[in-house]
Amino acid sequence: MPLNKYVRMNLTCTNLSGCMSLKCFTMQMKSFTNGVKDFLKMPDCGYVPSTYRGKNYEETKKAYELIVSPSLKSFYKEPLMIHEGRGQWLWDYRGKRYLDMFGGVATVSVGHSHPKIVAAISEQASKLNHVSSVYMHTHLYEYAEKLIGKFSGKLRVVYLTNSGSEANELAFLMARLYTRNHNIVSLRNGYHGATYGTSASTAMSTWKYPFVTQPSGYLHAVFPDVYKGTWGGSKCRDSIIQVGRRCNCRDEECVASEKYFQEFEELFHFSSSCTCSLAAFVAESIQGIGGAVQYPKYFLQKVYNYVREKGGLCIADEVQTGFGRTGEHFWGFEGHDIKPDIVTLAKGIGNGFPLGAVVTSSEIAKTLNSALHFNTFGGNPLACVVGSTVLDIIEEEGLQQNAQTVGTYLINRFSAFLSEFPNIVGDIRGKGLMIGIELISNSEMKKPLETERMLEIFEDIKNMGVLVGKGGLHANVLRIKPPLCITKEDADFTFAVIKRALKKHEDKYCKQSGT
Ligand SMILES: Cc1ncc(COP(=O)(O)O)c(C=O)c1O
C-alpha cells in the first residue's frame, strides 16, 4: 500500500499507543472512501515515521497555554503538533503526513533530519560539545575556511553567532565602530530581527510594540515594491513572472528603480540633517517576512553607491536568501550584482541548528578589538560541524541547482493563477525556492485579502497536506520556502492543493458576490 494512504488511514485510527481498533478502522475506511475525491494524491515518501508516544495533544496544548509565552502564536486554529520530520516531510502526532513547503521559516535547507547531519551531530556530541571561544578547536577554523570559500573579494573573516538577530546586531556594531557614524538605514517592509537594535531597523508596524521607545539612529527608507508601489511594470523584476502593468524600461535602465531611488534620497532631504552620515544600510536581497518582495532591478546598486558616498557600509541580510535558496546564485545579493561590506547569515546555515554568522573584511572585523566582545555559544564545535555538513550536502546533492530547476518550474505553474483567479491572486513573484503569492480582494485597488478569508485558504491548504507560510504587512501573502530538496512531484502536488483551495474560495465568495 502506498505510504500516503497508509499514513492517511493511520490518521485517526491509531490511538496514542499505536493500536488500531476494528470499529475505528472500518469507520475510517468508510470516510476515507467517501472523501477520496477531496484528497489530492500526495507523492510517496518511502519513510515510515515512528509512533508518537508522548504527552497527549490536549495536555500539551494546555501546558503551552499556561507556561509558554503567549507571544508564540500558532499558525492554525488548532495548533499543529509535529512529531517527526524527514527530508521535505513532517508528521504530526497522529501520523498525518505534511509536505513542508515552509521549511520552518526558510530554515530547513537540506531537509529534516538529514542522515549526514544526524551522524555528524552524534559523532561530535560524543567527543566535545562546548569549550567557548577562550580555547581553540579545529572545527571553528575548518568551518570558517569552508564558509569563506563561498565568498569573494574582501569578505574573508567570519564571526559565528547563534541567530540572525545576533548576526545583524553585531553587523550594526561593527559598522558603527568602523565608520564612527551612528545611523543605520533600512527599507520599509524589511525584517532584521527581534532584539532592540534589529527590531528598530525592522520597518513593519506589526513587529513594533507600543509604549517602547525605539533606540535612536534607525531610519526607514522607501518600500520599492513594483507590484503595489507607484512605479514598476513588466520589465522591472528579476523574476520569470512580472507585474501586469506595462513599463518603458530599457536594458540596464529601469525607470522604477530610479524613481524609488529618488524617494530613498528624499529621506535625507526631509528626515535627517543635510550632513547626516551613515554607519550602514541594511537590506534583504528579497524581503522575506515582508512577503517575498523583490526590488526593481539596479535599485540596490544605486543605493549602495549613495550610501558609500555618505560614508556608510552596506550590509546584505542573507538570513533567508542565502545558501542557494534563490537558485541562480548561492547568495541573494549576487542577483543584484552588488558587493556588500558585511553579510549576515542564519536560518538555512544550520538546517535548524541555532547558528548565525557575520562575514566581513579583516579591516572591519578588527574594530571589535576596541573593547572586549564575547559570545558564549557562538562557534561551538557542534554548530561548526553542522554548518560544515550543510555546506557539503548542498554541494553533493546539487541543491542550489535543484532550487533553480524546481523553483522556476513551480513559479511558472503558479503564474497560471493570475489568469485563473484574477479576483483573488494579485501577484506571483520570487526566485528559486523563495516564492510569494499575494492574495487580494480587489484587483484594481490591490486591496489585501481580509484576514478571515486568508485564514480559510491557509487552513484548507494545511488540511490537504501542505504547509506554507504567510507574510507581508497584512499577512496576505502565501510564502513558499521549502527545504531545497523538494521534487517536481512535490511542486505539482503543492500547485494542485493551492489551486483547489483557491477554487473553493472563489466558489464561496467571488461567485456569490458576482465578482
Ligand atoms: C531576513 C531576516 N533577518 C534576520 C532575522 C532574524 O533571525 P533570527 O530569528 O534567527 O534572530 C530573520 C528572521 O526571520 C529574517 O527573516
The ligand as a MOL file (V3000), in Angstrom:
LIG
                    3D

  0  0  0     0  0            999 V3000
M  V30 BEGIN CTAB
M  V30 COUNTS 16 16 0 0 0
M  V30 BEGIN ATOM
M  V30 1 C 15.7760 38.4940 6.8900 0
M  V30 2 C 15.8810 38.1580 8.3400 0
M  V30 3 N 16.8690 38.7050 9.0710 0
M  V30 4 C 17.0210 38.4220 10.3720 0
M  V30 5 C 16.1530 37.5690 11.0100 0
M  V30 6 C 16.3220 37.2570 12.4670 0
M  V30 7 O 16.7810 35.9600 12.6130 0
M  V30 8 P 16.5440 35.1600 13.9890 0
M  V30 9 O 15.0850 34.9020 14.1120 0
M  V30 10 O 17.3820 33.9240 13.8090 0
M  V30 11 O 17.0670 36.0210 15.0870 0
M  V30 12 C 15.1100 36.9740 10.2810 0
M  V30 13 C 14.1540 36.0680 10.9470 0
M  V30 14 O 13.1530 35.6710 10.4120 0
M  V30 15 C 14.9630 37.2880 8.9140 0
M  V30 16 O 13.9850 36.7630 8.1760 0
M  V30 END ATOM
M  V30 BEGIN BOND
M  V30 1 1 1 2
M  V30 2 1 2 3
M  V30 3 2 2 15
M  V30 4 2 3 4
M  V30 5 1 4 5
M  V30 6 1 5 6
M  V30 7 2 5 12
M  V30 8 1 6 7
M  V30 9 1 7 8
M  V30 10 2 8 9
M  V30 11 1 8 10
M  V30 12 1 8 11
M  V30 13 1 12 13
M  V30 14 1 12 15
M  V30 15 2 13 14
M  V30 16 1 15 16
M  V30 END BOND
M  V30 END CTAB
M  END
